[in-house]
Amino acid sequence: MKIIRIENEDYPEKLKNIDNPPKQLYVLGNEKILDNFGLAIIGCRQYSEYGKKVAKDISFKLAKQGINIISGMARGIDSFAHMGCMVAGGKTVAVLGSGFNNIYPKENLELLKEIIRTGGTIITEYSPDVKPIGTNFPLRNRIISGLSDGVIVVEARKKSGTLITVDYALEQGKEIFAVPRKPK
């Protein structure tokens, strides 16, 4: 684990330019990719099969073009976005809402290891022992948006972390894209 403080030279430039940037980041993996061009792919935990397919397909195709994929390693659409990117041989950045000693969700521990193994990065603003409490995740979303050059929404619920990320993206002047519903 590496700690990068906001005053350090290797602190991501993109995050210096957001409101309330994290004072420090805890990093596992390849921190050199944090300022590369990347798109956030986000969505809900209660996904449809269509959403799962779209998240994997879009992330795969973007990664094949050399675009990093950024997401929150949450259950559902986030996880599928990371997976699609790695299958394509791309680099993905996962932003956690907890410390490294409390990976959430626990079933994504193998995904975390695979992200690091394939040259991606796991980051969090939370010290290693911080638990995954509900208030951490909305704050985490400003980092997902802050690192991205645009945000792709695959599926979202009316009241969700996905829409919180969209709000941050709007405040940060990011492009926002939405996947259309499955054709009937």
Secondary structure, DSSP 8 states (H G I E B T S, - for coil): -EEEETTSTTS-HHHHTSSS--SEEEEEE-GGGTTS-EEEEEE-SS--HHHHHHHHHHHHHHHHTT-EEEE---TTHHHHHHHHHHHTT--EEEE-SS-TTS-SSGGGHHHHHHHHHTT-EEEESS-TT----TTHHHHHHHHHHHH-SEEEEEE--SSSHHHHHHHHHHHTT-EEEE------
